[in-house]
């Protein structure tokens, strides 16, 4: 009986660990996407300003 109970607890623990890992992966992906968006947005804006300043110099 103890062996069966141990196996059941082991299976439940493995299931919980897998579910927690999936949740953790989702959270990490969300955080990376958020920071990637911030960095990408800042880079795009600075690139646009650089191109504008180049165009201004070419007009002068």
N, CA, C and O atoms as a DFTB+ gen file, in Angstrom:
240 C
 N C O
     1  1       0.837      -1.203       0.000
     2  2       0.000       0.000       0.000
     3  2       0.868       1.248       0.000
     4  3       0.581       2.200      -0.725
     5  1       1.935       1.256       0.811
     6  2       2.801       2.427       0.860
     7  2       3.467       2.686      -0.494
     8  3       3.662       3.836      -0.889
     9  1       3.811       1.613      -1.196
    10  2       4.465       1.746      -2.493
    11  2       3.524       2.394      -3.511
    12  3       3.933       3.250      -4.294
    13  1       2.253       1.969      -3.486
    14  2       1.248       2.528      -4.407
    15  2       1.032       4.005      -4.098
    16  3       0.962       4.828      -5.010
    17  1       0.929       4.338      -2.833
    18  2       0.736       5.731      -2.428
    19  2       1.941       6.575      -2.846
    20  3       1.776       7.707      -3.299
    21  1       3.128       6.039      -2.698
    22  2       4.337       6.757      -3.107
    23  2       4.360       7.012      -4.606
    24  3       4.757       8.089      -5.052
    25  1       3.932       6.017      -5.385
    26  2       3.896       6.186      -6.843
    27  2       2.877       7.251      -7.234
    28  3       3.138       8.078      -8.107
    29  1       1.705       7.227      -6.577
    30  2       0.661       8.222      -6.880
    31  2       1.169       9.629      -6.553
    32  3       0.989      10.555      -7.343
    33  1       1.803       9.785      -5.386
    34  2       2.336      11.100      -4.994
    35  2       3.417      11.547      -5.979
    36  3       3.480      12.721      -6.344
    37  1       4.262      10.616      -6.406
    38  2       5.321      10.923      -7.370
    39  2       4.731      11.408      -8.693
    40  3       5.197      12.395      -9.261
    41  1       3.698      10.706      -9.185
    42  2       3.056      11.092     -10.450
    43  2       2.417      12.475     -10.323
    44  3       2.551      13.298     -11.229
    45  1       1.732      12.740      -9.225
    46  2       1.105      14.048      -9.010
    47  2       2.171      15.134      -8.930
    48  3       2.004      16.214      -9.497
    49  1       3.273      14.849      -8.223
    50  2       4.358      15.834      -8.108
    51  2       4.956      16.142      -9.479
    52  3       5.238      17.301      -9.783
    53  1       5.152      15.115     -10.310
    54  2       5.687      15.338     -11.661
    55  2       4.732      16.184     -12.481
    56  3       5.165      17.086     -13.199
    57  1       3.441      15.908     -12.386
    58  2       2.436      16.676     -13.118
    59  2       2.476      18.145     -12.688
    60  3       2.454      19.045     -13.527
    61  1       2.536      18.379     -11.372
    62  2       2.566      19.756     -10.851
    63  2       3.828      20.470     -11.331
    64  3       3.765      21.634     -11.727
    65  1       4.974      19.784     -11.299
    66  2       6.236      20.395     -11.742
    67  2       6.152      20.774     -13.222
    68  3       6.594      21.854     -13.614
    69  1       5.584      19.886     -14.042
    70  2       5.454      20.181     -15.477
    71  2       4.545      21.388     -15.682
    72  3       4.863      22.272     -16.477
    73  1       3.428      21.433     -14.981
    74  2       2.500      22.565     -15.121
    75  2       3.159      23.867     -14.665
    76  3       2.999      24.901     -15.314
    77  1       3.896      23.824     -13.557
    78  2       4.576      25.023     -13.067
    79  2       5.631      25.485     -14.068
    80  3       5.815      26.686     -14.265
    81  1       6.327      24.535     -14.702
    82  2       7.350      24.875     -15.688
    83  2       6.716      25.555     -16.890
    84  3       7.265      26.526     -17.412
    85  1       5.552      25.052     -17.343
    86  2       4.857      25.680     -18.468
    87  2       4.448      27.101     -18.104
    88  3       4.573      28.013     -18.921
    89  1       3.961      27.294     -16.883
    90  2       3.570      28.629     -16.435
    91  2       4.782      29.545     -16.383
    92  3       4.715      30.701     -16.803
    93  1       5.892      29.027     -15.866
    94  2       7.121      29.808     -15.773
    95  2       7.617      30.206     -17.160
    96  3       8.055      31.338     -17.365
    97  1       7.548      29.269     -18.117
    98  2       7.950      29.582     -19.491
    99  2       7.094      30.700     -20.066
   100  3       7.607      31.592     -20.741
   101  1       5.792      30.658     -19.802
   102  2       4.879      31.688     -20.298
   103  2       5.228      33.046     -19.702
   104  3       5.257      34.055     -20.406
   105  1       5.493      33.059     -18.396
   106  2       5.833      34.321     -17.720
   107  2       7.151      34.875     -18.271
   108  3       7.249      36.069     -18.556
   109  1       8.158      34.019     -18.419
   110  2       9.455      34.474     -18.940
   111  2       9.304      34.994     -20.360
   112  3       9.890      36.020     -20.707
   113  1       8.526      34.301     -21.187
   114  2       8.304      34.759     -22.565
   115  2       7.619      36.115     -22.575
   116  3       7.960      36.978     -23.384
   117  1       6.658      36.309     -21.683
   118  2       5.973      37.604     -21.600
   119  2       6.918      38.721     -21.187
   120  3       6.876      39.812     -21.755
   121  1       7.764      38.458     -20.210
   122  2       8.728      39.469     -19.752
   123  2       9.709      39.812     -20.867
   124  3       9.995      40.984     -21.113
   125  1      10.222      38.781     -21.542
   126  2      11.170      39.032     -22.637
   127  2      10.511      39.813     -23.763
   128  3      11.127      40.703     -24.349
   129  1       9.256      39.483     -24.069
   130  2       8.541      40.196     -25.126
   131  2       8.360      41.662     -24.727
   132  3       8.496      42.553     -25.565
   133  1       8.050      41.917     -23.441
   134  2       7.854      43.284     -22.959
   135  2       9.142      44.097     -23.092
   136  3       9.137      45.196     -23.647
   137  1      10.255      43.541     -22.571
   138  2      11.521      44.269     -22.647
   139  2      12.014      44.372     -24.086
   140  3      12.597      45.385     -24.472
   141  1      11.785      43.332     -24.877
   142  2      12.155      43.388     -26.288
   143  2      11.397      44.483     -27.009
   144  3      11.952      45.164     -27.871
   145  1      10.129      44.657     -26.660
   146  2       9.331      45.729     -27.254
   147  2       9.854      47.095     -26.854
   148  3       9.919      48.007     -27.679
   149  1      10.227      47.242     -25.584
   150  2      10.770      48.523     -25.126
   151  2      12.076      48.851     -25.850
   152  3      12.251      49.957     -26.362
   153  1      12.985      47.884     -25.885
   154  2      14.290      48.101     -26.511
   155  2      14.125      48.334     -28.010
   156  3      14.732      49.240     -28.581
   157  1      13.290      47.500     -28.641
   158  2      13.057      47.641     -30.076
   159  2      12.415      48.975     -30.411
   160  3      12.774      49.610     -31.403
   161  1      11.464      49.402     -29.587
   162  2      10.804      50.688     -29.817
   163  2      11.771      51.850     -29.674
   164  3      11.754      52.774     -30.487
   165  1      12.614      51.814     -28.650
   166  2      13.593      52.882     -28.444
   167  2      14.591      52.913     -29.596
   168  3      14.958      53.986     -30.076
   169  1      15.027      51.746     -30.036
   170  2      15.985      51.667     -31.143
   171  2      15.370      52.217     -32.426
   172  3      16.020      52.947     -33.174
   173  1      14.110      51.860     -32.672
   174  2      13.432      52.337     -33.885
   175  2      13.291      53.850     -33.856
   176  3      13.515      54.517     -34.867
   177  1      12.917      54.401     -32.690
   178  2      12.756      55.859     -32.590
   179  2      14.094      56.573     -32.805
   180  3      14.156      57.582     -33.507
   181  1      15.169      56.044     -32.199
   182  2      16.470      56.694     -32.369
   183  2      16.929      56.591     -33.821
   184  3      17.559      57.514     -34.336
   185  1      16.621      55.481     -34.483
   186  2      16.975      55.319     -35.896
   187  2      16.200      56.315     -36.753
   188  3      16.755      56.894     -37.687
   189  1      14.915      56.519     -36.437
   190  2      14.120      57.493     -37.191
   191  2      14.674      58.908     -37.003
   192  3      14.754      59.676     -37.961
   193  1      15.052      59.251     -35.780
   194  2      15.622      60.584     -35.536
   195  2      16.939      60.748     -36.283
   196  3      17.213      61.815     -36.833
   197  1      17.753      59.698     -36.306
   198  2      19.027      59.747     -37.031
   199  2      18.783      59.970     -38.521
   200  3      19.466      60.778     -39.151
   201  1      17.809      59.254     -39.082
   202  2      17.506      59.424     -40.504
   203  2      16.965      60.822     -40.782
   204  3      17.286      61.415     -41.813
   205  1      16.143      61.360     -39.868
   206  2      15.634      62.718     -40.035
   207  2      16.770      63.729     -40.032
   208  3      16.794      64.645     -40.855
   209  1      17.707      63.565     -39.111
   210  2      18.826      64.510     -39.050
   211  2      19.688      64.395     -40.305
   212  3      20.195      65.404     -40.795
   213  1      19.860      63.190     -40.828
   214  2      20.609      63.023     -42.086
   215  2      19.883      63.726     -43.232
   216  3      20.512      64.383     -44.061
   217  1      18.574      63.588     -43.275
   218  2      17.799      64.246     -44.335
   219  2      17.886      65.757     -44.204
   220  3      17.956      66.466     -45.207
   221  1      17.882      66.253     -42.968
   222  2      18.005      67.700     -42.740
   223  2      19.358      68.190     -43.271
   224  3      19.424      69.226     -43.932
   225  1      20.443      67.446     -42.982
   226  2      21.775      67.836     -43.436
   227  2      21.848      67.818     -44.965
   228  3      22.479      68.685     -45.569
   229  1      21.212      66.844     -45.577
   230  2      21.250      66.755     -47.035
   231  2      20.511      67.922     -47.684
   232  3      20.880      68.351     -48.777
   233  1      19.472      68.440     -47.025
   234  2      18.719      69.570     -47.575
   235  2      19.517      70.863     -47.470
   236  3      19.422      71.734     -48.335
   237  1      20.301      70.982     -46.407
   238  2      21.057      72.235     -46.179
   239  2      22.145      72.411     -47.141
   240  3      22.867      73.407     -47.082
